[in-house]
Amino acid sequence: MILINVKWTVKPEYAEQFPSLVKEFTEATRQEPGNIFFEWSRHLDEDNTYVLVEAFQDDAAEAHVNSDHFKKVVADAPDWVAEAPKIINVQNVPQDGWGEMGEIKPR
């Protein structure tokens, strides 16, 4: 599995509408063969920051970055971002998705 985390700091004027700006990109990516998950969260302390957590099967990431929806968001995003997004990309993660955290169980 390839695990990718991307921290997006957007311009304040785009912070509220950012989820709608990336909606088409998100929906198209989730439909890609080899996509395991593609999930956005808003930072709790930084109103203008979103974090994208995504995972692909080991051979699927190249098709993702060559897709039309990826190219479109790359072309459009410079208008919305306050700085270049920060990324962590880990190859060959030895699992196929989310696992349970052993330290916490519901009561």
Secondary structure, 3 states (H helix, E strand, C coil): CEEEEEEEEECHHHCCCHHHHCHHHHHHHHCCCCEEEEEEEECCCCCCEEEEEEEECCCCHHHHHCCHHHHHHHHHHHHCECCCCEEEEECCCCCCCCCCCCCCCCC
